[in-house]
Amino acid sequence: MKTIGHWIGGQHVTDVTSRVSPVWNPAKGVQQADLQLANLDLVNAAVTSASNAFVSWGQSSLSQRTKILFEFREIVNSRIDELALVISDEHGKVVSDAKGEVQRGLEVVEFACGIPTLLKGEYSDQVSGGVDLFSYRQPLGVVVGITPFNFPVMVPMWMFPIAIATGNTFILKPSERDPSASLLLAEMWKLAELPDGVFNVVQGDALAVNALLDHPDVAAVSFVGSTPIARAIHSRAVANGKRVQALGGAKNHSIIMPDADLEFTANHLVAAAFGSAGERCMAISAAVAVGDIATPLLERVSELARAVKVGSGRDLSSEMGPVITRESQQRITDLISTGEAQGADVLVDGRGIVVPGFEEGFYVGPTVIDNVTTNMDVYTHEIFGPVLSTLRVQSVDEAIELINANPYGNGTTIFTSSGESARRFHREVHVGMIGINVPIPVPMAYHSFGGWKDSLFGDHHIHGPEGVRFYTRAKAVTQRWPTPQLESGATFSFPISR
């Protein structure tokens, strides 16, 4: 059995006394590795390594940082196929989807390569007699990223390129379910000649997370995961005086107006609901059909859902792989059954699907449920699986009211041919990321990603311009250089400009 360890101070670290956790191959339903779970000593060693590295990295030139970032970008780009296979084997998603994940992460690296421009400060000359004023931003120190299983490369790369580019040192605590990609990224940083200790990987569970949240030398924490854990991490880290951005769960709605292009909409709904087996924080899990489009839409969506090719992620003909664990599979199928028992109509049933040759895999097939109401479990729960629930309403006002009443506010979309409906929608809906005829509105790297309400705890969205602000703090300098001709201007009154 393969053993997966940590990366501290520029090298692999293992501890034979560690507790271990199983890492599964979801397609086959078999354990493929033991993951070592960090103890307090190992967490402290990682923080010490990062703290020592910050002394010099925080003072490094912008030229040195960008040179390393450009090199890292080239290394990752040349090894996308390798990373994609590692992701697929531990997560289960199809290889083409895994490649897309890496590419979206690379976009943040490319954004971070422009850090000399992003860190330019401001200067005001002669704000008072012989006095100039300027401001700039400085790194925080040791920062931590705690990331989810669904994007083991992309989500960490939404964090560490900007954190490192702005002069911080970084500790990544990846998901225990698919940890290997993080170590591969660490090796790539080493090849790019990033100084030892600037990037570290600590594998672990709640013990490691809490130790990082409590450690006095950790300055900031970024988190992506479920809402209950996001809320707990935000509360604990803020209580310990840390800067925190904690992105939580989602219930992403898609409004389909009667004037929407039926074929275009149906194809995009199916892709957005069932891509990556629905294990995306931006997946569409609730379709809100307005008026008489509901029946023809569901007929076409159901037809397309039945045609989705489910199989191993390594099978190039597969369009959708398994879910991450046996427990997830059971939870998802239980929710489908509960929805049916509560009165919803299961039009396409993914329970009990069997993939030939992978009979023990953690598969749930595409599932389409109609006549869902807001009090049903399939609506109130974040299913995080290949389940599309459909709610029927009679107007765009009713649809917007339904979305705004939901506690989540991550992403939402509208399919329509009406500019007036689209404009009303994006102005009135209480959600952070909006798509107009775009099913998964994830912003590009030069904008920032983040939701509202129970989908975000903290003041800053992730990556993009807000990422730069999150990983730095501003400093304003007022300076005077006295000359014999310049009066001192000293006064016991509050100083004023003159």
C-alpha positions as CSV (number, residue, x, y, z in Angstrom):
1,M,0.0,0.0,0.0
2,K,1.4,3.4,-1.0
3,T,2.0,5.9,1.8
4,I,1.3,9.6,1.2
5,G,3.1,12.1,3.4
6,H,3.8,15.8,3.6
7,W,6.0,18.5,2.1
8,I,7.9,20.8,4.5
9,G,11.0,22.9,4.0
10,G,11.4,21.9,0.3
11,Q,11.3,18.1,0.8
12,H,9.0,15.1,1.4
13,V,8.4,14.3,5.0
14,T,6.9,11.1,6.4
15,D,6.3,9.9,10.0
16,V,5.8,6.2,10.6
17,T,4.1,7.0,13.9
18,S,1.3,9.0,12.2
19,R,-2.3,8.1,12.2
20,V,-3.4,7.2,8.7
21,S,-6.5,7.7,6.6
22,P,-7.5,5.7,3.5
23,V,-7.3,7.2,0.0
24,W,-9.7,5.5,-2.4
25,N,-10.0,5.0,-6.1
26,P,-13.7,6.0,-6.5
27,A,-14.0,4.4,-10.0
28,K,-12.9,1.0,-8.7
29,G,-14.1,1.2,-5.1
30,V,-10.8,0.1,-3.7
31,Q,-8.3,1.7,-1.4
32,Q,-5.1,2.8,-3.1
33,A,-3.1,4.5,-0.4
34,D,-2.6,5.4,3.2
35,L,-2.5,9.1,4.0
36,Q,-0.4,10.2,7.0
37,L,-2.3,12.6,9.2
38,A,-0.2,15.3,10.8
39,N,0.3,15.6,14.5
40,L,1.0,18.8,16.4
41,D,4.7,18.5,16.1
42,L,4.5,18.3,12.3
43,V,2.1,21.2,12.1
44,N,4.5,23.3,14.2
45,A,7.4,22.2,12.0
46,A,5.6,23.4,8.9
47,V,4.8,26.8,10.5
48,T,8.3,27.2,11.6
49,S,9.6,26.4,8.2
50,A,7.3,28.9,6.6
51,S,8.1,31.6,9.2
52,N,11.8,31.2,8.6
53,A,11.3,31.4,4.9
54,F,9.2,34.6,5.2
55,V,12.2,36.5,6.6
56,S,13.8,36.5,3.2
57,W,10.9,35.8,0.8
58,G,8.9,38.8,2.2
59,Q,11.8,41.0,1.2
60,S,12.5,39.4,-2.2
61,S,12.3,41.5,-5.3
62,L,9.3,41.6,-7.6
63,S,11.6,40.4,-10.4
64,Q,12.6,37.3,-8.5
65,R,9.0,36.4,-7.7
66,T,7.8,36.9,-11.2
67,K,10.7,34.9,-12.6
68,I,9.7,31.9,-10.4
69,L,6.0,32.3,-11.1
70,F,6.6,32.3,-14.9
71,E,8.8,29.2,-14.5
72,F,6.2,27.4,-12.3
73,R,3.5,28.2,-14.9
74,E,5.6,26.6,-17.7
75,I,6.3,23.5,-15.6
76,V,2.6,23.0,-14.7
77,N,1.5,23.6,-18.3
78,S,3.9,21.0,-19.6
79,R,2.6,18.4,-17.1
80,I,-1.1,18.9,-17.3
81,D,-1.7,15.3,-18.4
82,E,0.2,14.0,-15.4
83,L,-1.7,16.1,-13.0
84,A,-5.0,15.2,-14.6
85,L,-4.4,11.5,-14.2
86,V,-3.6,12.0,-10.5
87,I,-6.8,14.0,-10.0
88,S,-8.9,11.4,-11.8
89,D,-7.5,8.5,-9.9
90,E,-8.3,10.0,-6.5
91,H,-11.3,12.2,-7.2
92,G,-13.0,10.2,-9.9
93,K,-13.7,13.0,-12.4
94,V,-13.0,12.3,-16.1
95,V,-9.6,13.2,-17.4
96,S,-10.8,16.0,-19.7
97,D,-12.6,17.7,-16.8
98,A,-9.4,17.3,-14.7
99,K,-7.4,19.0,-17.4
100,G,-9.9,21.9,-17.4
101,E,-9.4,22.2,-13.7
102,V,-5.7,22.6,-14.0
103,Q,-6.1,25.1,-16.8
104,R,-8.4,27.3,-14.7
105,G,-5.8,27.2,-11.9
106,L,-3.1,28.2,-14.4
107,E,-5.1,31.3,-15.2
108,V,-4.6,32.5,-11.6
109,V,-0.8,31.9,-11.9
110,E,-0.8,34.0,-15.1
111,F,-2.7,36.7,-13.3
112,A,-0.2,36.6,-10.4
113,C,2.7,36.9,-12.9
114,G,1.5,40.5,-13.2
115,I,2.2,41.2,-9.5
116,P,4.5,44.2,-10.2
117,T,1.6,46.1,-11.6
118,L,-0.9,44.8,-9.1
119,L,1.2,46.0,-6.1
120,K,1.8,49.5,-7.4
121,G,1.1,52.0,-4.7
122,E,0.0,55.6,-4.7
123,Y,1.9,58.8,-4.3
124,S,0.9,62.4,-3.5
125,D,3.5,65.1,-3.8
126,Q,3.6,68.2,-1.6
127,V,0.5,67.4,0.5
128,S,1.8,70.1,2.9
129,G,4.8,72.3,2.8
130,G,7.8,70.0,2.1
131,V,5.6,66.9,3.0
132,D,4.9,64.0,0.6
133,L,2.5,61.1,1.2
134,F,2.7,57.6,-0.3
135,S,1.2,54.2,0.3
136,Y,2.0,50.6,-0.6
137,R,1.0,47.1,0.4
138,Q,3.1,44.5,2.3
139,P,2.7,40.7,2.8
140,L,1.1,39.3,5.9
141,G,3.5,36.5,6.7
142,V,2.5,32.8,7.0
143,V,-0.8,32.1,5.4
144,V,-2.8,28.9,5.2
145,G,-5.1,27.4,2.6
146,I,-7.6,24.7,3.6
147,T,-9.1,23.2,0.4
148,P,-11.9,20.8,-0.6
149,F,-11.8,17.5,-2.5
150,N,-13.8,18.6,-5.5
151,F,-11.0,20.7,-7.1
152,P,-7.7,19.4,-5.6
153,V,-5.6,21.6,-8.0
154,M,-7.8,24.5,-9.1
155,V,-8.9,25.7,-5.6
156,P,-5.4,25.7,-4.1
157,M,-4.2,27.5,-7.2
158,W,-6.9,30.2,-6.5
159,M,-4.9,30.8,-3.3
160,F,-1.2,30.1,-3.3
161,P,-0.1,31.9,-6.6
162,I,-1.3,35.3,-5.3
163,A,-0.2,34.6,-1.7
164,I,3.3,33.7,-2.8
165,A,3.5,36.5,-5.4
166,T,2.6,39.1,-2.8
167,G,5.5,37.9,-0.6
168,N,3.8,35.5,1.8
169,T,4.8,32.0,2.6
170,F,2.1,29.3,2.3
171,I,0.9,26.1,4.0
172,L,-1.6,24.0,2.1
173,K,-3.9,21.6,4.0
174,P,-5.6,19.7,1.2
175,S,-8.5,17.3,1.4
176,E,-7.7,13.9,2.8
177,R,-9.7,12.3,0.0
178,D,-7.4,13.4,-2.9
179,P,-4.1,14.6,-1.5
180,S,-1.5,13.5,-4.1
181,A,-1.9,16.4,-6.5
182,S,-0.7,18.9,-3.8
183,L,2.6,17.0,-3.4
184,L,3.1,17.0,-7.2
185,L,2.5,20.8,-7.2
186,A,5.1,21.1,-4.4
187,E,7.7,19.3,-6.5
188,M,6.9,21.6,-9.4
189,W,7.6,24.7,-7.2
190,K,10.9,23.1,-6.3
191,L,11.8,22.7,-10.0
192,A,10.9,26.4,-10.5
193,E,13.5,27.2,-7.8
194,L,11.0,28.6,-5.2
195,P,13.0,28.9,-1.9
196,D,12.5,26.0,0.5
197,G,9.8,26.7,3.1
198,V,7.8,29.2,1.0
199,F,5.3,26.4,0.0
200,N,4.5,23.6,2.3
201,V,1.9,20.8,2.4
202,V,0.4,19.4,5.6
203,Q,-1.9,16.4,5.3
204,G,-4.4,16.0,8.0
205,D,-7.8,16.1,9.6
206,A,-9.5,18.3,12.2
207,L,-6.5,18.1,14.5
208,A,-4.2,19.7,11.9
209,V,-6.8,22.3,10.9
210,N,-7.4,23.4,14.4
211,A,-3.7,23.6,15.1
212,L,-3.2,25.9,12.1
213,L,-6.2,28.0,13.2
214,D,-4.8,28.4,16.7
215,H,-1.1,28.9,15.8
216,P,0.1,32.4,16.7
217,D,2.4,32.6,13.7
218,V,-0.3,32.1,11.1
219,A,-1.6,35.4,9.9
220,A,-4.4,34.5,7.5
221,V,-6.6,31.5,6.5
222,S,-8.4,30.8,3.2
223,F,-11.0,28.1,3.2
224,V,-13.4,26.5,0.7
225,G,-15.8,23.8,1.8
226,S,-19.2,23.3,3.4
227,T,-21.1,26.1,5.1
228,P,-21.0,24.6,8.7
229,I,-17.3,24.1,8.5
230,A,-16.8,27.5,6.9
231,R,-18.7,29.2,9.7
232,A,-16.7,27.3,12.3
233,I,-13.3,28.1,10.7
234,H,-14.2,31.8,10.3
235,S,-15.3,32.0,14.0
236,R,-12.3,30.2,15.4
237,A,-9.7,32.0,13.2
238,V,-11.1,35.5,13.8
239,A,-11.2,34.8,17.5
240,N,-7.5,34.1,17.2
241,G,-6.9,37.4,15.5
242,K,-6.4,36.1,11.9
243,R,-7.7,37.4,8.6
244,V,-10.1,34.9,7.2
245,Q,-11.9,34.2,3.9
246,A,-14.2,31.2,4.2
247,L,-16.2,30.1,1.2
248,G,-19.2,27.8,2.1
249,G,-21.8,25.7,0.4
250,A,-24.2,26.5,-2.4
251,K,-27.6,25.8,-3.8
252,N,-27.3,27.2,-7.3
253,H,-30.5,28.0,-9.2
254,S,-31.1,28.4,-12.9
255,I,-34.1,30.3,-14.0
256,I,-35.5,29.2,-17.4
257,M,-37.8,31.8,-19.0
258,P,-40.5,30.8,-21.5
259,D,-38.5,32.7,-24.3
260,A,-35.3,30.7,-23.7
261,D,-33.8,28.7,-26.5
262,L,-35.0,25.2,-25.5
263,E,-32.2,23.1,-27.1
264,F,-29.4,25.5,-26.0
265,T,-30.8,25.6,-22.5
266,A,-31.3,21.9,-22.1
267,N,-27.8,21.0,-23.2
268,H,-26.2,23.5,-20.8
269,L,-28.4,22.5,-17.9
270,V,-27.4,18.8,-18.3
271,A,-23.7,19.7,-18.5
272,A,-23.9,22.1,-15.5
273,A,-25.9,19.6,-13.4
274,F,-24.0,16.4,-14.1
275,G,-20.4,17.5,-15.0
276,S,-18.0,16.2,-12.5
277,A,-20.9,14.1,-11.1
278,G,-22.4,17.4,-9.7
279,E,-19.5,17.8,-7.2
280,R,-18.9,21.4,-8.1
281,C,-19.7,24.3,-5.8
282,M,-21.1,26.1,-8.9
283,A,-23.1,23.1,-10.3
284,I,-26.7,23.8,-11.1
285,S,-28.8,21.7,-8.7
286,A,-32.1,23.6,-8.9
287,A,-33.8,24.4,-12.2
288,V,-36.6,27.0,-11.8
289,A,-38.9,26.7,-14.8
290,V,-41.1,29.7,-15.5
291,G,-44.5,29.1,-17.1
292,D,-45.2,26.7,-19.9
293,I,-41.6,25.9,-20.8
294,A,-41.4,23.4,-17.9
295,T,-42.8,20.3,-19.6
296,P,-41.0,20.5,-22.9
297,L,-37.8,21.5,-21.1
298,L,-37.9,18.5,-18.8
299,E,-38.7,16.1,-21.6
300,R,-35.5,17.2,-23.4
301,V,-33.4,17.4,-20.3
302,S,-34.5,13.9,-19.3
303,E,-33.6,12.6,-22.8
304,L,-30.1,14.1,-22.6
305,A,-29.6,12.9,-19.0
306,R,-30.3,9.3,-20.0
307,A,-27.7,9.6,-22.8
308,V,-24.8,10.7,-20.4
309,K,-22.0,8.1,-20.6
310,V,-21.1,7.2,-17.0
311,G,-17.8,5.4,-16.4
312,S,-14.3,5.5,-15.1
313,G,-12.5,8.8,-15.3
314,R,-9.7,7.2,-17.3
315,D,-12.1,6.0,-20.0
316,L,-11.9,8.7,-22.6
317,S,-15.4,8.0,-23.7
318,S,-16.8,8.7,-20.2
319,E,-18.6,12.0,-19.7
320,M,-19.2,11.6,-16.0
321,G,-17.3,9.6,-13.3
322,P,-18.2,8.3,-9.8
323,V,-18.8,10.4,-6.7
324,I,-15.9,10.7,-4.2
325,T,-16.8,8.0,-1.5
326,R,-19.2,5.2,-0.7
327,E,-20.7,7.4,2.0
328,S,-21.4,10.2,-0.6
329,Q,-23.0,7.6,-2.9
330,Q,-25.3,6.5,-0.1
331,R,-26.2,10.0,1.1
332,I,-27.1,11.1,-2.5
333,T,-29.3,8.0,-3.2
334,D,-31.0,8.4,0.2
335,L,-31.9,12.0,-0.7
336,I,-33.3,10.9,-4.0
337,S,-35.5,8.4,-2.2
338,T,-36.5,11.0,0.4
339,G,-37.5,13.4,-2.4
340,E,-39.7,10.7,-4.0
341,A,-41.3,9.9,-0.6
342,Q,-42.0,13.5,-0.1
343,G,-44.0,13.8,-3.3
344,A,-41.5,14.7,-6.1
345,D,-41.4,12.9,-9.4
346,V,-38.2,11.1,-10.3
347,L,-38.1,11.4,-14.1
348,V,-34.5,10.0,-14.5
349,D,-33.3,7.7,-11.8
350,G,-29.5,7.3,-11.2
351,R,-29.9,5.0,-8.2
352,G,-28.4,1.5,-8.7
353,I,-26.4,2.3,-11.8
354,V,-23.7,-0.3,-12.5
355,V,-20.7,0.3,-14.7
356,P,-19.4,-2.9,-16.3
357,G,-15.9,-3.7,-15.1
358,F,-16.3,-1.2,-12.2
359,E,-19.1,-2.8,-10.3
360,E,-17.7,-1.7,-6.9
361,G,-17.2,1.9,-7.9
362,F,-19.0,4.8,-6.2
363,Y,-21.4,5.6,-9.0
364,V,-24.7,7.5,-9.1
365,G,-26.2,8.1,-12.5
366,P,-27.7,11.5,-13.7
367,T,-31.0,12.1,-11.9
368,V,-33.8,14.5,-12.8
369,I,-36.6,15.2,-10.3
370,D,-39.7,17.2,-11.1
371,N,-42.3,19.0,-9.0
372,V,-39.9,19.7,-6.2
373,T,-41.0,22.2,-3.5
374,T,-38.9,24.4,-1.2
375,N,-39.6,22.3,1.9
376,M,-38.3,19.0,0.4
377,D,-35.0,17.6,1.5
378,V,-33.7,17.5,-2.1
379,Y,-34.1,21.3,-2.2
380,T,-33.0,22.3,1.3
381,H,-29.9,20.1,1.3
382,E,-26.7,20.7,-0.7
383,I,-26.7,17.4,-2.4
384,F,-23.3,17.7,-4.1
385,G,-24.1,14.9,-6.6
386,P,-25.6,14.4,-10.0
387,V,-29.2,15.4,-9.1
388,L,-31.2,18.2,-10.9
389,S,-34.3,19.2,-9.0
390,T,-36.9,21.2,-10.9
391,L,-39.3,23.7,-9.3
392,R,-42.2,25.3,-11.3
393,V,-43.2,28.9,-11.0
394,Q,-45.4,31.3,-13.0
395,S,-43.3,34.5,-13.2
396,V,-39.8,35.9,-13.0
397,D,-40.8,37.7,-9.9
398,E,-41.7,34.5,-8.2
399,A,-38.4,32.9,-9.4
400,I,-36.3,35.8,-8.0
401,E,-38.2,35.7,-4.7
402,L,-37.6,32.0,-4.4
403,I,-33.8,32.4,-5.0
404,N,-33.6,35.3,-2.5
405,A,-35.3,33.3,0.1
406,N,-32.7,30.6,0.0
407,P,-29.9,30.9,2.6
408,Y,-27.1,30.3,0.0
409,G,-25.9,32.9,-2.4
410,N,-23.0,31.4,-4.4
411,G,-24.0,31.4,-8.1
412,T,-27.2,31.6,-10.2
413,T,-28.1,31.8,-13.8
414,I,-31.0,32.8,-16.1
415,F,-31.7,31.5,-19.6
416,T,-33.7,34.0,-21.6
417,S,-33.9,36.0,-24.8
418,S,-35.1,39.1,-23.0
419,G,-32.6,41.8,-22.0
420,E,-35.2,43.3,-19.7
421,S,-35.6,40.0,-17.8
422,A,-31.8,39.5,-17.6
423,R,-31.2,43.0,-16.3
424,R,-33.9,42.7,-13.7
425,F,-32.5,39.3,-12.7
426,H,-28.9,40.3,-12.2
427,R,-29.8,43.5,-10.4
428,E,-32.4,42.1,-8.0
429,V,-31.1,38.6,-7.1
430,H,-29.1,38.3,-3.9
431,V,-26.3,36.1,-5.2
432,G,-22.6,36.8,-5.7
433,M,-22.0,35.4,-9.2
434,I,-24.5,35.7,-12.0
435,G,-24.8,33.9,-15.3
436,I,-26.9,35.2,-18.2
437,N,-27.2,32.3,-20.7
438,V,-24.0,31.0,-19.0
439,P,-24.6,28.0,-16.8
440,I,-21.5,28.1,-14.6
441,P,-20.5,31.7,-14.1
442,V,-17.1,31.3,-12.6
443,P,-15.2,34.6,-13.1
444,M,-11.9,34.7,-14.9
445,A,-8.8,35.1,-12.7
446,Y,-8.7,38.9,-13.2
447,H,-12.0,39.1,-11.4
448,S,-12.8,37.7,-8.0
449,F,-14.8,34.6,-7.0
450,G,-17.2,34.7,-4.1
451,G,-20.8,34.3,-3.0
452,W,-23.2,36.1,-0.6
453,K,-25.1,35.0,2.5
454,D,-24.2,31.6,3.8
455,S,-21.8,31.0,0.9
456,L,-19.1,33.4,2.2
457,F,-17.8,34.3,5.7
458,G,-15.4,37.2,5.7
459,D,-15.0,40.4,3.7
460,H,-12.9,39.2,0.7
461,H,-13.7,37.1,-2.3
462,I,-11.0,34.7,-3.6
463,H,-8.3,35.3,-6.3
464,G,-8.3,38.3,-8.6
465,P,-8.0,41.8,-7.2
466,E,-9.6,40.9,-3.9
467,G,-7.1,38.1,-3.5
468,V,-4.2,40.7,-3.7
469,R,-5.9,42.8,-1.1
470,F,-6.6,39.8,1.2
471,Y,-3.0,38.6,1.2
472,T,-1.5,42.1,1.8
473,R,-2.1,45.1,4.1
474,A,-1.7,48.7,3.3
475,K,0.9,51.1,4.8
476,A,0.7,54.9,4.4
477,V,3.9,56.9,4.8
478,T,4.0,60.7,5.4
479,Q,7.5,62.0,5.0
480,R,9.4,65.3,5.3
481,W,13.1,66.0,4.7
482,P,13.9,69.2,6.7
483,T,16.2,71.8,5.2
484,P,17.7,74.9,6.9
485,Q,15.2,77.1,4.9
486,L,12.1,75.1,6.1
487,E,10.4,76.1,9.3
488,S,9.9,73.2,11.7
489,G,6.1,73.7,11.8
490,A,6.1,72.0,15.3
491,T,2.9,72.7,17.3
492,F,1.1,71.4,20.3
493,S,-2.2,71.7,18.3
494,F,-3.3,68.9,16.0
495,P,-1.2,69.4,12.8
496,I,-2.9,70.8,9.7
497,S,-1.7,71.0,6.1
498,R,-0.4,74.4,4.9
